[in-house]
Amino acid sequence: MDCTYCPEPGADVCVRVHVSSGGSGLSVYAHEECAAKRGVPVLYRVLPEAVAQ
């Protein structure tokens, strides 16, 4: 997964979920370090198995 704050792949946390009018959500991912540098709270951590798929 791509990081929303840098060009490097391998984002490991979700920092935001945008919910559409249809009810489905679009998750926004980042590296934990990139989010921390910007003071963005982490919603959940992505499991390594999910990233590998």
Predicted model as a PDB file, atoms N, CA, C, CB and O in Angstrom, pLDDT in the B-factor column:
MODEL        1                                                                  
ATOM      1  N   MET A   1       0.839  -1.187   0.000  1.00 87.00           N  
ATOM      2  CA  MET A   1       0.000   0.000   0.000  1.00 87.00           C  
ATOM      3  C   MET A   1       0.879   1.242   0.000  1.00 87.00           C  
ATOM      4  CB  MET A   1      -0.952   0.003   1.215  1.00 87.00           C  
ATOM      5  O   MET A   1       1.965   1.255   0.579  1.00 87.00           O  
ATOM      6  N   ASP A   2       0.398   2.262  -0.646  1.00 94.00           N  
ATOM      7  CA  ASP A   2       1.148   3.506  -0.716  1.00 94.00           C  
ATOM      8  C   ASP A   2       0.878   4.375   0.502  1.00 94.00           C  
ATOM      9  CB  ASP A   2       0.800   4.265  -1.990  1.00 94.00           C  
ATOM     10  O   ASP A   2      -0.213   4.361   1.072  1.00 94.00           O  
ATOM     11  N   CYS A   3       1.896   5.126   0.885  1.00 97.00           N  
ATOM     12  CA  CYS A   3       1.785   6.084   1.989  1.00 97.00           C  
ATOM     13  C   CYS A   3       1.220   7.384   1.440  1.00 97.00           C  
ATOM     14  CB  CYS A   3       3.170   6.324   2.683  1.00 97.00           C  
ATOM     15  O   CYS A   3       1.623   7.841   0.370  1.00 97.00           O  
ATOM     16  N   THR A   4       0.290   7.974   2.169  1.00 96.00           N  
ATOM     17  CA  THR A   4      -0.314   9.222   1.721  1.00 96.00           C  
ATOM     18  C   THR A   4       0.619  10.423   1.903  1.00 96.00           C  
ATOM     19  CB  THR A   4      -1.607   9.462   2.469  1.00 96.00           C  
ATOM     20  O   THR A   4       0.375  11.491   1.341  1.00 96.00           O  
ATOM     21  N   TYR A   5       1.701  10.245   2.699  1.00 97.00           N  
ATOM     22  CA  TYR A   5       2.588  11.363   3.009  1.00 97.00           C  
ATOM     23  C   TYR A   5       3.953  11.310   2.341  1.00 97.00           C  
ATOM     24  CB  TYR A   5       2.779  11.435   4.464  1.00 97.00           C  
ATOM     25  O   TYR A   5       4.695  12.291   2.371  1.00 97.00           O  
ATOM     26  N   CYS A   6       4.294  10.168   1.735  1.00 97.00           N  
ATOM     27  CA  CYS A   6       5.598  10.066   1.060  1.00 97.00           C  
ATOM     28  C   CYS A   6       5.471   9.120  -0.134  1.00 97.00           C  
ATOM     29  CB  CYS A   6       6.709   9.563   2.050  1.00 97.00           C  
ATOM     30  O   CYS A   6       4.475   8.405  -0.243  1.00 97.00           O  
ATOM     31  N   PRO A   7       6.445   9.101  -1.017  1.00 97.00           N  
ATOM     32  CA  PRO A   7       6.350   8.256  -2.217  1.00 97.00           C  
ATOM     33  C   PRO A   7       6.729   6.792  -1.997  1.00 97.00           C  
ATOM     34  CB  PRO A   7       7.223   8.820  -3.286  1.00 97.00           C  
ATOM     35  O   PRO A   7       6.637   5.994  -2.930  1.00 97.00           O  
ATOM     36  N   GLU A   8       7.150   6.420  -0.794  1.00 95.00           N  
ATOM     37  CA  GLU A   8       7.593   5.052  -0.534  1.00 95.00           C  
ATOM     38  C   GLU A   8       6.414   4.099  -0.335  1.00 95.00           C  
ATOM     39  CB  GLU A   8       8.496   5.021   0.692  1.00 95.00           C  
ATOM     40  O   GLU A   8       5.421   4.480   0.285  1.00 95.00           O  
ATOM     41  N   PRO A   9       6.502   2.875  -0.843  1.00 93.00           N  
ATOM     42  CA  PRO A   9       5.449   1.872  -0.611  1.00 93.00           C  
ATOM     43  C   PRO A   9       5.589   1.273   0.786  1.00 93.00           C  
ATOM     44  CB  PRO A   9       5.512   0.750  -1.685  1.00 93.00           C  
ATOM     45  O   PRO A   9       6.563   1.545   1.488  1.00 93.00           O  
ATOM     46  N   GLY A  10       4.627   0.471   1.181  1.00 92.00           N  
ATOM     47  CA  GLY A  10       4.727  -0.252   2.446  1.00 92.00           C  
ATOM     48  C   GLY A  10       4.067   0.425   3.626  1.00 92.00           C  
ATOM     49  O   GLY A  10       4.507   0.250   4.762  1.00 92.00           O  
ATOM     50  N   ALA A  11       3.018   1.197   3.381  1.00 95.00           N  
ATOM     51  CA  ALA A  11       2.298   1.841   4.478  1.00 95.00           C  
ATOM     52  C   ALA A  11       1.819   0.765   5.449  1.00 95.00           C  
ATOM     53  CB  ALA A  11       1.097   2.688   3.945  1.00 95.00           C  
ATOM     54  O   ALA A  11       1.384  -0.308   5.030  1.00 95.00           O  
ATOM     55  N   ASP A  12       1.900   1.057   6.748  1.00 95.00           N  
ATOM     56  CA  ASP A  12       1.569   0.034   7.740  1.00 95.00           C  
ATOM     57  C   ASP A  12       0.465   0.420   8.718  1.00 95.00           C  
ATOM     58  CB  ASP A  12       2.786  -0.306   8.507  1.00 95.00           C  
ATOM     59  O   ASP A  12       0.138  -0.355   9.617  1.00 95.00           O  
ATOM     60  N   VAL A  13      -0.113   1.606   8.555  1.00 97.00           N  
ATOM     61  CA  VAL A  13      -1.219   2.023   9.427  1.00 97.00           C  
ATOM     62  C   VAL A  13      -2.292   2.753   8.618  1.00 97.00           C  
ATOM     63  CB  VAL A  13      -0.700   2.932  10.571  1.00 97.00           C  
ATOM     64  O   VAL A  13      -2.018   3.309   7.554  1.00 97.00           O  
ATOM     65  N   CYS A  14      -3.511   2.738   9.143  1.00 97.00           N  
ATOM     66  CA  CYS A  14      -4.606   3.502   8.547  1.00 97.00           C  
ATOM     67  C   CYS A  14      -4.766   4.777   9.367  1.00 97.00           C  
ATOM     68  CB  CYS A  14      -5.949   2.667   8.507  1.00 97.00           C  
ATOM     69  O   CYS A  14      -4.814   4.728  10.596  1.00 97.00           O  
ATOM     70  N   VAL A  15      -4.848   5.917   8.687  1.00 97.00           N  
ATOM     71  CA  VAL A  15      -4.952   7.197   9.392  1.00 97.00           C  
ATOM     72  C   VAL A  15      -6.291   7.890   9.184  1.00 97.00           C  
ATOM     73  CB  VAL A  15      -3.846   8.112   8.950  1.00 97.00           C  
ATOM     74  O   VAL A  15      -6.596   8.873   9.860  1.00 97.00           O  
ATOM     75  N   ARG A  16      -7.093   7.380   8.247  1.00 95.00           N  
ATOM     76  CA  ARG A  16      -8.372   8.041   7.966  1.00 95.00           C  
ATOM     77  C   ARG A  16      -9.242   7.102   7.141  1.00 95.00           C  
ATOM     78  CB  ARG A  16      -8.157   9.396   7.218  1.00 95.00           C  
ATOM     79  O   ARG A  16      -8.736   6.276   6.382  1.00 95.00           O  
ATOM     80  N   VAL A  17     -10.553   7.239   7.297  1.00 93.00           N  
ATOM     81  CA  VAL A  17     -11.499   6.500   6.460  1.00 93.00           C  
ATOM     82  C   VAL A  17     -12.516   7.501   5.938  1.00 93.00           C  
ATOM     83  CB  VAL A  17     -12.199   5.332   7.257  1.00 93.00           C  
ATOM     84  O   VAL A  17     -13.203   8.166   6.714  1.00 93.00           O  
ATOM     85  N   HIS A  18     -12.610   7.604   4.611  1.00 89.00           N  
ATOM     86  CA  HIS A  18     -13.597   8.470   3.970  1.00 89.00           C  
ATOM     87  C   HIS A  18     -14.810   7.615   3.628  1.00 89.00           C  
ATOM     88  CB  HIS A  18     -13.011   9.169   2.688  1.00 89.00           C  
ATOM     89  O   HIS A  18     -14.694   6.635   2.892  1.00 89.00           O  
ATOM     90  N   VAL A  19     -15.962   7.980   4.155  1.00 87.00           N  
ATOM     91  CA  VAL A  19     -17.180   7.219   3.888  1.00 87.00           C  
ATOM     92  C   VAL A  19     -17.965   7.915   2.781  1.00 87.00           C  
ATOM     93  CB  VAL A  19     -18.046   7.074   5.178  1.00 87.00           C  
ATOM     94  O   VAL A  19     -18.232   9.115   2.848  1.00 87.00           O  
ATOM     95  N   SER A  20     -18.329   7.142   1.767  1.00 80.00           N  
ATOM     96  CA  SER A  20     -19.093   7.696   0.655  1.00 80.00           C  
ATOM     97  C   SER A  20     -20.580   7.669   0.980  1.00 80.00           C  
ATOM     98  CB  SER A  20     -18.811   6.918  -0.646  1.00 80.00           C  
ATOM     99  O   SER A  20     -20.990   7.063   1.970  1.00 80.00           O  
ATOM    100  N   SER A  21     -21.371   8.310   0.167  1.00 81.00           N  
ATOM    101  CA  SER A  21     -22.818   8.326   0.377  1.00 81.00           C  
ATOM    102  C   SER A  21     -23.422   6.936   0.234  1.00 81.00           C  
ATOM    103  CB  SER A  21     -23.482   9.281  -0.604  1.00 81.00           C  
ATOM    104  O   SER A  21     -24.513   6.676   0.741  1.00 81.00           O  
ATOM    105  N   GLY A  22     -22.722   6.046  -0.450  1.00 77.00           N  
ATOM    106  CA  GLY A  22     -23.184   4.675  -0.620  1.00 77.00           C  
ATOM    107  C   GLY A  22     -22.908   3.806   0.593  1.00 77.00           C  
ATOM    108  O   GLY A  22     -23.336   2.652   0.646  1.00 77.00           O  
ATOM    109  N   GLY A  23     -22.191   4.358   1.571  1.00 72.00           N  
ATOM    110  CA  GLY A  23     -21.925   3.630   2.797  1.00 72.00           C  
ATOM    111  C   GLY A  23     -20.586   2.927   2.851  1.00 72.00           C  
ATOM    112  O   GLY A  23     -20.138   2.535   3.929  1.00 72.00           O  
ATOM    113  N   SER A  24     -19.937   2.758   1.709  1.00 78.00           N  
ATOM    114  CA  SER A  24     -18.630   2.099   1.733  1.00 78.00           C  
ATOM    115  C   SER A  24     -17.556   3.124   2.094  1.00 78.00           C  
ATOM    116  CB  SER A  24     -18.314   1.429   0.358  1.00 78.00           C  
ATOM    117  O   SER A  24     -17.730   4.325   1.888  1.00 78.00           O  
ATOM    118  N   GLY A  25     -16.455   2.632   2.630  1.00 84.00           N  
ATOM    119  CA  GLY A  25     -15.398   3.536   3.051  1.00 84.00           C  
ATOM    120  C   GLY A  25     -14.118   3.351   2.265  1.00 84.00           C  
ATOM    121  O   GLY A  25     -13.818   2.252   1.799  1.00 84.00           O  
ATOM    122  N   LEU A  26     -13.370   4.420   2.120  1.00 90.00           N  
ATOM    123  CA  LEU A  26     -12.066   4.395   1.468  1.00 90.00           C  
ATOM    124  C   LEU A  26     -11.025   4.671   2.549  1.00 90.00           C  
ATOM    125  CB  LEU A  26     -11.978   5.449   0.289  1.00 90.00           C  
ATOM    126  O   LEU A  26     -11.000   5.754   3.133  1.00 90.00           O  
ATOM    127  N   SER A  27     -10.173   3.696   2.809  1.00 93.00           N  
ATOM    128  CA  SER A  27      -9.149   3.845   3.846  1.00 93.00           C  
ATOM    129  C   SER A  27      -7.938   4.573   3.291  1.00 93.00           C  
ATOM    130  CB  SER A  27      -8.735   2.471   4.406  1.00 93.00           C  
ATOM    131  O   SER A  27      -7.543   4.375   2.141  1.00 93.00           O  
ATOM    132  N   VAL A  28      -7.353   5.424   4.137  1.00 96.00           N  
ATOM    133  CA  VAL A  28      -6.155   6.179   3.779  1.00 96.00           C  
ATOM    134  C   VAL A  28      -5.016   5.647   4.638  1.00 96.00           C  
ATOM    135  CB  VAL A  28      -6.357   7.733   3.983  1.00 96.00           C  
ATOM    136  O   VAL A  28      -5.105   5.640   5.866  1.00 96.00           O  
ATOM    137  N   TYR A  29      -3.941   5.200   3.982  1.00 96.00           N  
ATOM    138  CA  TYR A  29      -2.833   4.548   4.674  1.00 96.00           C  
ATOM    139  C   TYR A  29      -1.584   5.418   4.690  1.00 96.00           C  
ATOM    140  CB  TYR A  29      -2.521   3.214   4.022  1.00 96.00           C  
ATOM    141  O   TYR A  29      -1.406   6.311   3.862  1.00 96.00           O  
ATOM    142  N   ALA A  30      -0.721   5.123   5.674  1.00 97.00           N  
ATOM    143  CA  ALA A  30       0.543   5.844   5.804  1.00 97.00           C  
ATOM    144  C   ALA A  30       1.537   4.962   6.547  1.00 97.00           C  
ATOM    145  CB  ALA A  30       0.345   7.201   6.543  1.00 97.00           C  
ATOM    146  O   ALA A  30       1.169   3.944   7.132  1.00 97.00           O  
ATOM    147  N   HIS A  31       2.788   5.367   6.514  1.00 97.00           N  
ATOM    148  CA  HIS A  31       3.774   4.748   7.395  1.00 97.00           C  
ATOM    149  C   HIS A  31       3.545   5.322   8.786  1.00 97.00           C  
ATOM    150  CB  HIS A  31       5.256   5.004   6.896  1.00 97.00           C  
ATOM    151  O   HIS A  31       3.223   6.502   8.923  1.00 97.00           O  
ATOM    152  N   GLU A  32       3.703   4.517   9.799  1.00 96.00           N  
ATOM    153  CA  GLU A  32       3.489   4.995  11.167  1.00 96.00           C  
ATOM    154  C   GLU A  32       4.401   6.194  11.470  1.00 96.00           C  
ATOM    155  CB  GLU A  32       3.746   3.853  12.184  1.00 96.00           C  
ATOM    156  O   GLU A  32       3.974   7.153  12.112  1.00 96.00           O  
ATOM    157  N   GLU A  33       5.634   6.135  11.015  1.00 97.00           N  
ATOM    158  CA  GLU A  33       6.585   7.233  11.249  1.00 97.00           C  
ATOM    159  C   GLU A  33       6.150   8.519  10.536  1.00 97.00           C  
ATOM    160  CB  GLU A  33       7.992   6.825  10.778  1.00 97.00           C  
ATOM    161  O   GLU A  33       6.266   9.604  11.106  1.00 97.00           O  
ATOM    162  N   CYS A  34       5.660   8.415   9.317  1.00 98.00           N  
ATOM    163  CA  CYS A  34       5.194   9.595   8.572  1.00 98.00           C  
ATOM    164  C   CYS A  34       4.004  10.249   9.276  1.00 98.00           C  
ATOM    165  CB  CYS A  34       4.803   9.204   7.128  1.00 98.00           C  
ATOM    166  O   CYS A  34       3.925  11.473   9.373  1.00 98.00           O  
ATOM    167  N   ALA A  35       3.080   9.415   9.768  1.00 98.00           N  
ATOM    168  CA  ALA A  35       1.918   9.936  10.477  1.00 98.00           C  
ATOM    169  C   ALA A  35       2.346  10.626  11.773  1.00 98.00           C  
ATOM    170  CB  ALA A  35       0.918   8.805  10.776  1.00 98.00           C  
ATOM    171  O   ALA A  35       1.855  11.707  12.097  1.00 98.00           O  
ATOM    172  N   ALA A  36       3.259   9.999  12.506  1.00 98.00           N  
ATOM    173  CA  ALA A  36       3.723  10.562  13.779  1.00 98.00           C  
ATOM    174  C   ALA A  36       4.411  11.912  13.575  1.00 98.00           C  
ATOM    175  CB  ALA A  36       4.683   9.586  14.473  1.00 98.00           C  
ATOM    176  O   ALA A  36       4.225  12.828  14.376  1.00 98.00           O  
ATOM    177  N   LYS A  37       5.201  12.039  12.512  1.00 98.00           N  
ATOM    178  CA  LYS A  37       5.889  13.310  12.230  1.00 98.00           C  
ATOM    179  C   LYS A  37       4.900  14.447  12.004  1.00 98.00           C  
ATOM    180  CB  LYS A  37       6.795  13.164  11.003  1.00 98.00           C  
ATOM    181  O   LYS A  37       5.220  15.612  12.238  1.00 98.00           O  
ATOM    182  N   ARG A  38       3.695  14.103  11.547  1.00 98.00           N  
ATOM    183  CA  ARG A  38       2.678  15.113  11.246  1.00 98.00           C  
ATOM    184  C   ARG A  38       1.616  15.235  12.337  1.00 98.00           C  
ATOM    185  CB  ARG A  38       2.011  14.788   9.932  1.00 98.00           C  
ATOM    186  O   ARG A  38       0.675  16.020  12.219  1.00 98.00           O  
ATOM    187  N   GLY A  39       1.779  14.446  13.401  1.00 98.00           N  
ATOM    188  CA  GLY A  39       0.820  14.489  14.497  1.00 98.00           C  
ATOM    189  C   GLY A  39      -0.525  13.878  14.157  1.00 98.00           C  
ATOM    190  O   GLY A  39      -1.539  14.211  14.772  1.00 98.00           O  
ATOM    191  N   VAL A  40      -0.536  12.981  13.174  1.00 98.00           N  
ATOM    192  CA  VAL A  40      -1.781  12.344  12.738  1.00 98.00           C  
ATOM    193  C   VAL A  40      -1.987  11.068  13.547  1.00 98.00           C  
ATOM    194  CB  VAL A  40      -1.752  12.034  11.203  1.00 98.00           C  
ATOM    195  O   VAL A  40      -1.111  10.203  13.562  1.00 98.00           O  
ATOM    196  N   PRO A  41      -3.131  10.937  14.220  1.00 97.00           N  
ATOM    197  CA  PRO A  41      -3.367   9.721  15.003  1.00 97.00           C  
ATOM    198  C   PRO A  41      -3.615   8.499  14.113  1.00 97.00           C  
ATOM    199  CB  PRO A  41      -4.556   9.926  15.937  1.00 97.00           C  
ATOM    200  O   PRO A  41      -4.190   8.608  13.030  1.00 97.00           O  
ATOM    201  N   VAL A  42      -3.177   7.360  14.584  1.00 97.00           N  
ATOM    202  CA  VAL A  42      -3.363   6.093  13.868  1.00 97.00           C  
ATOM    203  C   VAL A  42      -4.692   5.486  14.281  1.00 97.00           C  
ATOM    204  CB  VAL A  42      -2.192   5.103  14.153  1.00 97.00           C  
ATOM    205  O   VAL A  42      -4.988   5.383  15.472  1.00 97.00           O  
ATOM    206  N   LEU A  43      -5.498   5.081  13.300  1.00 96.00           N  
ATOM    207  CA  LEU A  43      -6.769   4.418  13.591  1.00 96.00           C  
ATOM    208  C   LEU A  43      -6.559   2.927  13.858  1.00 96.00           C  
ATOM    209  CB  LEU A  43      -7.754   4.613  12.428  1.00 96.00           C  
ATOM    210  O   LEU A  43      -7.101   2.375  14.816  1.00 96.00           O  
ATOM    211  N   TYR A  44      -5.764   2.285  12.997  1.00 95.00           N  
ATOM    212  CA  TYR A  44      -5.436   0.876  13.212  1.00 95.00           C  
ATOM    213  C   TYR A  44      -4.182   0.523  12.441  1.00 95.00           C  
ATOM    214  CB  TYR A  44      -6.605  -0.037  12.788  1.00 95.00           C  
ATOM    215  O   TYR A  44      -3.806   1.197  11.482  1.00 95.00           O  
ATOM    216  N   ARG A  45      -3.545  -0.545  12.880  1.00 94.00           N  
ATOM    217  CA  ARG A  45      -2.314  -1.048  12.254  1.00 94.00           C  
ATOM    218  C   ARG A  45      -2.686  -2.140  11.265  1.00 94.00           C  
ATOM    219  CB  ARG A  45      -1.304  -1.587  13.324  1.00 94.00           C  
ATOM    220  O   ARG A  45      -3.539  -2.977  11.560  1.00 94.00           O  
ATOM    221  N   VAL A  46      -2.065  -2.141  10.110  1.00 92.00           N  
ATOM    222  CA  VAL A  46      -2.323  -3.144   9.067  1.00 92.00           C  
ATOM    223  C   VAL A  46      -1.497  -4.382   9.380  1.00 92.00           C  
ATOM    224  CB  VAL A  46      -1.980  -2.590   7.637  1.00 92.00           C  
ATOM    225  O   VAL A  46      -0.304  -4.277   9.665  1.00 92.00           O  
ATOM    226  N   LEU A  47      -2.124  -5.556   9.327  1.00 84.00           N  
ATOM    227  CA  LEU A  47      -1.400  -6.799   9.577  1.00 84.00           C  
ATOM    228  C   LEU A  47      -0.440  -7.076   8.448  1.00 84.00           C  
ATOM    229  CB  LEU A  47      -2.365  -7.971   9.750  1.00 84.00           C  
ATOM    230  O   LEU A  47      -0.779  -6.848   7.287  1.00 84.00           O  
ATOM    231  N   PRO A  48       0.771  -7.572   8.756  1.00 75.00           N  
ATOM    232  CA  PRO A  48       1.759  -7.862   7.697  1.00 75.00           C  
ATOM    233  C   PRO A  48       1.227  -8.801   6.623  1.00 75.00           C  
ATOM    234  CB  PRO A  48       3.006  -8.467   8.307  1.00 75.00           C  
ATOM    235  O   PRO A  48       1.586  -8.660   5.454  1.00 75.00           O  
ATOM    236  N   GLU A  49       0.376  -9.759   6.994  1.00 70.00           N  
ATOM    237  CA  GLU A  49      -0.173 -10.696   6.015  1.00 70.00           C  
ATOM    238  C   GLU A  49      -1.034  -9.969   4.974  1.00 70.00           C  
ATOM    239  CB  GLU A  49      -1.003 -11.779   6.724  1.00 70.00           C  
ATOM    240  O   GLU A  49      -1.052 -10.353   3.805  1.00 70.00           O  
ATOM    241  N   ALA A  50      -1.737  -8.930   5.397  1.00 58.00           N  
ATOM    242  CA  ALA A  50      -2.598  -8.172   4.483  1.00 58.00           C  
ATOM    243  C   ALA A  50      -1.766  -7.357   3.506  1.00 58.00           C  
ATOM    244  CB  ALA A  50      -3.539  -7.249   5.270  1.00 58.00           C  
ATOM    245  O   ALA A  50      -2.157  -7.203   2.348  1.00 58.00           O  
ATOM    246  N   VAL A  51      -0.647  -6.841   3.938  1.00 55.00           N  
ATOM    247  CA  VAL A  51       0.225  -6.038   3.072  1.00 55.00           C  
ATOM    248  C   VAL A  51       0.860  -6.907   2.010  1.00 55.00           C  
ATOM    249  CB  VAL A  51       1.312  -5.331   3.894  1.00 55.00           C  
ATOM    250  O   VAL A  51       1.052  -6.454   0.881  1.00 55.00           O  
ATOM    251  N   ALA A  52       1.190  -8.139   2.340  1.00 55.00           N  
ATOM    252  CA  ALA A  52       1.873  -9.044   1.411  1.00 55.00           C  
ATOM    253  C   ALA A  52       0.975  -9.496   0.270  1.00 55.00           C  
ATOM    254  CB  ALA A  52       2.389 -10.254   2.152  1.00 55.00           C  
ATOM    255  O   ALA A  52       1.483  -9.934  -0.763  1.00 55.00           O  
ATOM    256  N   GLN A  53      -0.333  -9.405   0.418  1.00 52.00           N  
ATOM    257  CA  GLN A  53      -1.244  -9.897  -0.618  1.00 52.00           C  
ATOM    258  C   GLN A  53      -1.335  -9.004  -1.783  1.00 52.00           C  
ATOM    259  CB  GLN A  53      -2.586 -10.095  -0.075  1.00 52.00           C  
ATOM    260  O   GLN A  53      -2.066  -9.296  -2.729  1.00 52.00           O  
TER     261      GLN A  53                                                      
ENDMDL                                                                          
END                                                                             
